[in-house]
Amino acid sequence: MTHKNNAPEITDISLLEKKLEESEERFRNLFDNASDSIYCYDARGYFLDVNKTALEMLGCTKEELIGTHISEWITPESLKLTQDDMNKRIRGEPGKEAFVLDVIDKKGMHHCMEIRRRVVRQGDNIMVYGIGRDITEKRRLEKELRESEAKYRDLFENAQDTMYVIDIDGNILKMNRTGLKILGCAKEEVIGKNISNWLTPESEKIVQKRRKKRLSGENVIQTNILEIVCKNGEHRWAEIKTRAIKDSDRIIEIHGIARDITENLILRRELNKSNKQQKILSYLIEGTRGGKTRASILKYLIDRSYNAHQLAKALNLDYKTIRHHLGVLLKNGIITKDSDGYTDLYYLSKNMESDLSEFNRELEHNKH
């Protein structure tokens, strides 16, 4: 009778034991095959269990790890970090949810591990369960990215040319020191403002034309010369090279480099002007009937200024003839005039003094 009454109870226990075994098997399967490292150690820091992922990372067997102290597998700095956190938790204070430890594998290689752990009390026993993810490669890439960004910032800020970043509408996102210095502006006066604020109307048309082409998908000439208006009103010229930065097919930024060519442009214009005046001078003196007279006038004006009457007397020519030749020279920019309050004084234009001297040397050379 008693045996019959105990049968259902024994059956229930067997069923519970079977379910427990199945549950433990599922847990062990999950534990061993997790992609993250999972481990367990006691309150003193000695390993009790560890999964396959952790063993593969450490490069050791389970037998080599179980029973060893955590201090054998982490740096002293990481050991202090984990012990301090453990002491807080034992006192009932909140510990860190996650922290990074420097783990050392069997071969002495260091691994950067992001750790999450939980302290569990089982009667008088305290155990620590932890999950760790190897973020060594992530940290390496983050370091390389920081170094790359630092190099870019250094190159950007210390470049001799102006470097800037604008959006597709021309609003300035970044500008380096060189650009700010040329404009005569502080960074706060430039960032967020449209680049058109520092362009002449003609240069603004060039920029707008380039913008329309970019938006329509047309090819844009990389290099242009733009006229810049600085804060103090000074005009400068820059050779601009730009490159569109895209996200998929959408333009998100335009990176530009601007080289100040103001001095070169002025010199080129002066040279062109000088060459033109040399040709005019040659024509006026050698290529016309009055050339000899004009040459004589210019020889007098090399040393000092004269009025028309003084030149007429010095060259023994009538006043009307002298005035005619002076008018031709004035018209072509060879000479200029000023007044002393009584009469007009004529003298060589500044940029013609050296040209005339060079021309005279060429004449003397050709004679010989």
C-alpha positions as CSV (number, residue, x, y, z in Angstrom):
1,M,0.0,0.0,0.0
2,T,2.8,2.4,0.9
3,H,4.7,1.4,-2.2
4,K,1.8,2.2,-4.4
5,N,1.4,5.7,-2.7
6,N,5.1,6.5,-3.3
7,A,5.2,5.6,-7.0
8,P,3.8,8.9,-8.3
9,E,6.3,10.8,-6.2
10,I,9.3,8.8,-7.5
11,T,8.0,9.3,-11.0
12,D,7.8,13.1,-10.5
13,I,11.4,13.2,-9.1
14,S,12.7,11.2,-12.1
15,L,11.0,13.6,-14.4
16,L,12.4,16.6,-12.6
17,E,15.9,15.1,-12.7
18,K,15.5,14.5,-16.4
19,K,14.4,18.1,-17.1
20,L,17.2,19.4,-15.0
21,E,19.7,17.4,-17.0
22,E,18.2,18.7,-20.2
23,S,18.4,22.2,-18.9
24,E,22.0,21.8,-17.8
25,E,22.8,20.4,-21.2
26,R,21.2,23.3,-23.0
27,F,23.1,25.7,-20.7
28,R,26.4,24.0,-21.3
29,N,25.8,24.0,-25.0
30,L,25.0,27.7,-24.9
31,F,28.0,28.3,-22.6
32,D,30.5,26.5,-24.7
33,N,29.4,27.7,-28.1
34,A,28.9,31.4,-27.2
35,S,30.8,33.8,-29.5
36,D,31.9,35.8,-26.4
37,S,34.2,34.6,-23.7
38,I,32.3,33.4,-20.6
39,Y,34.0,32.5,-17.3
40,C,33.4,32.0,-13.6
41,Y,35.7,32.4,-10.6
42,D,35.4,32.4,-6.9
43,A,35.7,35.3,-4.4
44,R,39.4,34.8,-4.1
45,G,39.8,35.0,-7.9
46,Y,40.4,31.4,-8.8
47,F,38.8,30.1,-12.0
48,L,36.0,27.6,-11.7
49,D,34.8,27.3,-15.3
50,V,35.4,28.9,-18.7
51,N,34.0,28.3,-22.2
52,K,35.7,27.4,-25.5
53,T,35.8,31.0,-26.8
54,A,37.8,32.1,-23.8
55,L,40.2,29.1,-24.1
56,E,40.8,29.9,-27.8
57,M,41.6,33.5,-27.0
58,L,44.0,32.6,-24.2
59,G,45.5,29.7,-26.3
60,C,45.3,27.2,-23.5
61,T,43.3,24.1,-22.4
62,K,40.7,24.0,-19.8
63,E,43.0,22.0,-17.5
64,E,45.6,24.7,-17.8
65,L,43.2,27.4,-16.7
66,I,40.9,25.9,-14.1
67,G,42.3,26.6,-10.6
68,T,44.7,29.4,-11.7
69,H,44.3,32.9,-10.4
70,I,43.0,35.7,-12.5
71,S,46.3,37.6,-11.8
72,E,48.1,35.2,-14.0
73,W,46.1,36.3,-17.0
74,I,45.7,40.1,-16.6
75,T,48.0,43.0,-16.1
76,P,48.5,44.5,-12.5
77,E,46.6,47.6,-13.5
78,S,43.6,45.4,-14.7
79,L,43.9,43.3,-11.5
80,K,43.6,46.4,-9.3
81,L,40.6,47.6,-11.4
82,T,38.7,44.3,-11.0
83,Q,39.6,43.9,-7.3
84,D,38.4,47.5,-6.5
85,D,35.2,46.8,-8.3
86,M,34.8,43.4,-6.5
87,N,35.3,45.0,-3.0
88,K,32.6,47.6,-3.8
89,R,30.1,44.9,-4.8
90,I,30.9,42.8,-1.6
91,R,30.2,45.9,0.5
92,G,26.8,46.2,-1.3
93,E,27.9,49.3,-3.3
94,P,27.1,49.4,-7.1
95,G,29.9,48.3,-9.3
96,K,30.7,49.2,-12.9
97,E,28.4,47.6,-15.5
98,A,31.3,47.3,-17.9
99,F,35.0,48.0,-18.0
100,V,38.0,47.1,-20.2
101,L,40.8,44.8,-19.0
102,D,44.2,44.1,-20.5
103,V,44.3,40.3,-20.8
104,I,47.5,38.3,-21.4
105,D,47.3,35.0,-23.3
106,K,49.5,32.0,-22.9
107,K,52.0,33.3,-25.5
108,G,52.2,36.7,-23.8
109,M,50.1,38.5,-26.3
110,H,47.9,41.3,-24.9
111,H,44.1,41.4,-25.7
112,C,41.8,44.3,-25.0
113,M,38.7,42.8,-23.4
114,E,35.4,44.6,-22.7
115,I,34.1,42.9,-19.6
116,R,30.6,42.7,-18.1
117,R,30.2,40.7,-15.0
118,R,27.9,39.8,-12.2
119,V,28.6,38.8,-8.5
120,V,26.3,35.9,-7.3
121,R,25.9,34.8,-3.7
122,Q,25.2,31.1,-3.1
123,G,24.8,30.8,0.6
124,D,28.2,31.7,2.1
125,N,29.9,31.4,-1.3
126,I,30.5,34.3,-3.7
127,M,31.1,33.7,-7.4
128,V,31.7,36.0,-10.2
129,Y,30.3,35.3,-13.7
130,G,31.7,37.3,-16.5
131,I,31.2,37.8,-20.2
132,G,34.1,39.3,-22.2
133,R,34.4,40.4,-25.8
134,D,37.8,40.8,-27.5
135,I,37.9,44.4,-28.8
136,T,41.6,44.4,-29.6
137,E,41.1,44.9,-33.3
138,K,38.5,47.6,-32.7
139,R,40.8,49.5,-30.4
140,R,43.6,49.2,-32.9
141,L,41.4,50.6,-35.6
142,E,40.2,53.4,-33.3
143,K,43.9,54.3,-32.5
144,E,44.8,54.3,-36.2
145,L,41.7,56.4,-36.9
146,R,42.7,58.9,-34.2
147,E,46.3,59.1,-35.5
148,S,45.0,59.5,-39.0
149,E,42.6,62.3,-38.0
150,A,45.4,64.0,-36.0
151,K,47.7,63.9,-39.1
152,Y,44.9,65.3,-41.2
153,R,44.2,68.1,-38.7
154,D,47.9,69.0,-38.6
155,L,48.1,69.0,-42.4
156,F,44.9,71.0,-42.6
157,E,45.7,73.6,-40.1
158,N,49.4,74.1,-41.0
159,A,49.2,74.0,-44.8
160,Q,50.6,77.0,-46.5
161,D,47.7,77.1,-48.9
162,T,44.1,77.8,-47.8
163,M,42.2,74.6,-47.1
164,Y,38.4,74.7,-46.6
165,V,35.3,72.5,-46.5
166,I,31.9,73.8,-47.7
167,D,28.5,72.2,-48.2
168,I,26.8,72.0,-51.6
169,D,25.1,75.4,-50.9
170,G,28.5,77.1,-50.3
171,N,28.2,77.3,-46.5
172,I,31.7,77.1,-44.9
173,L,32.1,74.2,-42.6
174,K,35.9,74.4,-42.0
175,M,38.8,76.7,-42.9
176,N,42.4,76.5,-41.8
177,R,44.6,79.2,-40.3
178,T,46.1,80.3,-43.7
179,G,42.6,81.0,-45.1
180,L,41.5,82.9,-42.0
181,K,44.7,85.0,-42.1
182,I,44.2,85.9,-45.7
183,L,40.6,86.9,-45.1
184,G,41.5,88.8,-42.0
185,C,38.8,87.0,-40.0
186,A,38.4,85.0,-36.9
187,K,37.0,81.4,-37.2
188,E,33.7,82.5,-35.6
189,E,33.3,85.1,-38.4
190,V,33.6,82.5,-41.1
191,I,32.2,79.2,-40.0
192,G,28.6,78.8,-41.0
193,K,28.7,81.8,-43.4
194,N,28.4,81.5,-47.2
195,I,31.5,81.7,-49.2
196,S,29.8,84.2,-51.5
197,N,30.4,86.8,-48.7
198,W,34.0,86.9,-49.7
199,L,33.7,86.8,-53.5
200,T,33.3,89.4,-56.2
201,P,30.0,89.2,-58.3
202,E,32.0,87.8,-61.2
203,S,33.6,85.1,-59.1
204,E,30.3,84.3,-57.4
205,K,28.8,83.6,-60.9
206,I,31.7,81.1,-61.5
207,V,30.9,79.3,-58.3
208,Q,27.2,79.1,-58.9
209,K,27.8,77.8,-62.4
210,R,30.1,75.1,-61.0
211,R,27.4,74.2,-58.4
212,K,24.7,73.8,-61.0
213,K,26.9,71.5,-63.1
214,R,27.7,69.4,-60.0
215,L,24.1,69.0,-59.1
216,S,23.2,68.0,-62.6
217,G,25.9,65.4,-62.7
218,E,28.1,67.2,-65.2
219,N,31.9,67.2,-65.0
220,V,33.3,70.3,-63.4
221,I,36.7,71.8,-64.2
222,Q,38.8,71.3,-61.1
223,T,40.8,74.5,-61.3
224,N,39.5,78.1,-61.4
225,I,40.8,81.5,-60.5
226,L,38.5,83.5,-58.1
227,E,38.8,87.1,-56.9
228,I,38.5,87.3,-53.1
229,V,37.4,90.3,-51.1
230,C,39.1,90.4,-47.7
231,K,37.6,91.8,-44.5
232,N,39.6,95.1,-45.0
233,G,38.3,95.5,-48.6
234,E,41.6,94.3,-50.2
235,H,41.1,92.2,-53.3
236,R,43.2,89.0,-53.7
237,W,43.2,86.3,-56.3
238,A,43.3,82.6,-55.6
239,E,43.7,79.5,-57.8
240,I,41.0,77.1,-56.5
241,K,41.0,73.3,-56.8
242,T,37.9,71.4,-55.4
243,R,36.7,67.9,-55.0
244,A,33.2,66.7,-54.3
245,I,32.8,64.2,-51.4
246,K,29.8,61.9,-51.9
247,D,27.7,59.6,-49.8
248,S,26.4,57.1,-52.4
249,D,25.3,59.5,-55.2
250,R,24.6,62.5,-53.0
251,I,27.2,65.3,-52.6
252,I,27.6,66.0,-48.9
253,E,30.8,68.2,-48.9
254,I,33.2,70.0,-51.2
255,H,36.8,70.1,-50.2
256,G,38.9,72.9,-51.6
257,I,42.5,74.1,-51.7
258,A,43.1,77.8,-52.6
259,R,46.6,79.1,-53.5
260,D,47.1,82.8,-53.2
261,I,48.4,83.9,-56.6
262,T,47.9,87.7,-56.1
263,E,51.6,88.6,-56.3
264,N,52.2,86.3,-59.3
265,L,49.2,87.7,-61.1
266,I,50.2,91.3,-60.5
267,L,53.7,90.6,-61.7
268,R,52.4,88.8,-64.8
269,R,50.1,91.8,-65.6
270,E,52.9,94.2,-65.1
271,L,55.2,92.1,-67.4
272,N,52.5,92.0,-70.0
273,K,52.0,95.8,-69.7
274,S,55.7,96.4,-69.8
275,N,56.1,94.2,-73.0
276,K,53.2,96.0,-74.6
277,Q,54.7,99.4,-73.8
278,Q,58.1,98.2,-75.1
279,K,56.4,97.4,-78.4
280,I,54.6,100.8,-78.4
281,L,57.9,102.6,-77.6
282,S,59.6,100.8,-80.4
283,Y,56.9,101.7,-82.9
284,L,56.7,105.3,-81.8
285,I,60.5,105.9,-82.1
286,E,61.4,103.6,-85.0
287,G,58.3,103.0,-86.9
288,T,56.9,106.5,-87.6
289,R,58.1,109.7,-89.3
290,G,58.1,111.6,-86.0
291,G,60.0,108.9,-84.2
292,K,63.3,110.8,-84.0
293,T,61.6,113.8,-82.5
294,R,59.8,111.7,-79.9
295,A,63.1,109.9,-79.1
296,S,64.8,113.3,-78.5
297,I,61.9,114.3,-76.2
298,L,62.2,111.1,-74.2
299,K,66.0,111.5,-73.8
300,Y,65.4,114.9,-72.2
301,L,62.7,113.5,-69.9
302,I,64.9,110.7,-68.6
303,D,66.7,113.1,-66.2
304,R,63.9,115.5,-65.2
305,S,60.6,117.0,-66.1
306,Y,60.1,119.7,-68.7
307,N,57.2,121.9,-69.9
308,A,56.4,122.1,-73.6
309,H,58.1,125.5,-74.0
310,Q,61.3,124.3,-72.5
311,L,61.4,121.2,-74.8
312,A,60.6,123.4,-77.9
313,K,63.5,125.6,-77.0
314,A,65.9,122.8,-76.2
315,L,65.1,120.9,-79.4
316,N,64.8,124.1,-81.6
317,L,61.3,123.1,-82.7
318,D,58.0,125.1,-82.7
319,Y,55.7,124.8,-79.7
320,K,52.8,123.2,-81.8
321,T,55.0,120.4,-83.0
322,I,56.3,119.6,-79.5
323,R,52.7,119.6,-78.2
324,H,51.6,117.1,-80.9
325,H,54.4,114.7,-80.0
326,L,53.8,115.1,-76.3
327,G,50.1,114.2,-76.9
328,V,51.1,111.0,-78.8
329,L,53.4,109.9,-75.9
330,L,50.7,110.7,-73.3
331,K,48.1,108.8,-75.1
332,N,50.2,105.7,-75.2
333,G,51.2,105.9,-71.5
334,I,54.9,106.5,-72.3
335,I,54.9,109.8,-70.4
336,T,52.6,111.5,-67.9
337,K,52.0,115.1,-66.9
338,D,51.5,117.2,-63.8
339,S,51.1,120.9,-63.1
340,D,53.3,123.1,-61.0
341,G,50.5,125.6,-60.7
342,Y,51.4,127.6,-63.8
343,T,52.0,125.1,-66.6
344,D,52.0,121.4,-67.4
345,L,55.2,119.5,-66.7
346,Y,55.9,116.3,-68.6
347,Y,58.0,113.3,-67.3
348,L,58.4,109.6,-67.9
349,S,55.8,107.3,-66.4
350,K,57.3,105.2,-63.6
351,N,57.1,101.9,-65.3
352,M,58.6,103.3,-68.5
353,E,61.9,104.5,-67.0
354,S,63.5,101.1,-66.9
355,D,61.9,100.2,-70.3
356,L,63.3,103.2,-71.9
357,S,66.8,102.6,-70.5
358,E,66.6,99.0,-71.8
359,F,65.4,100.2,-75.1
360,N,68.3,102.7,-75.4
361,R,70.8,99.9,-74.5
362,E,69.3,97.8,-77.3
363,L,69.6,100.7,-79.8
364,E,73.3,101.2,-78.8
365,H,73.9,97.5,-79.2
366,N,72.3,97.4,-82.6
367,K,74.5,100.3,-83.8
368,H,77.6,98.3,-83.1
